[in-house]
């Protein structure tokens, strides 16, 4: 089964099964990784599902839209590889994706 690898803020990595019908945020929260708050429930309005994506996977993701960029603009931890996990729709093609949960603002 395809996997996504999520590193928490303590540096511990967890391998999670990719479920193509879900967003990355749902996969992470369903796995009980409570550092990813996802307070808005995935509607791209709070930034509490901010992750840093391994740079070799950035081009495999759908481009960031203006709403996502606007939410990330408020984060003091935004990097070139920042994304909101609620905006990453999972697929088998993302097998091996690695992300790190961003620090809290």
LINGI-V461169 format. One record per backbone hydrogen bond with DSSP energy under -0.5 kcal/mol. NH is the residue of the N-H (numbers start at 1). CO is the residue of the C=O. Records with the same first field share a line. If there is no record, write none. Layout:
NH->CO + CO
//
This chain:
4->16
5->97
6->4 + 14
7->99
8->12
11->8
14->6
16->4 + 14
18->2
20->18
22->19
24->85 + 88
25->85
27->23
28->24
29->25
30->26
31->27
32->29
33->28
34->32
36->33
37->35 + 48
38->48
41->38
50->47
51->83
52->100
53->51 + 81
54->98
57->54
58->55
60->57
61->57 + 58
69->65
70->66
71->67
72->68
73->69
74->70 + 71
75->72
78->75
82->79
83->51
85->49 + 83
87->84
88->85
89->87
90->22 + 88
94->91
95->92
96->3
97->3 + 94
99->5
100->52
101->7
102->50
//
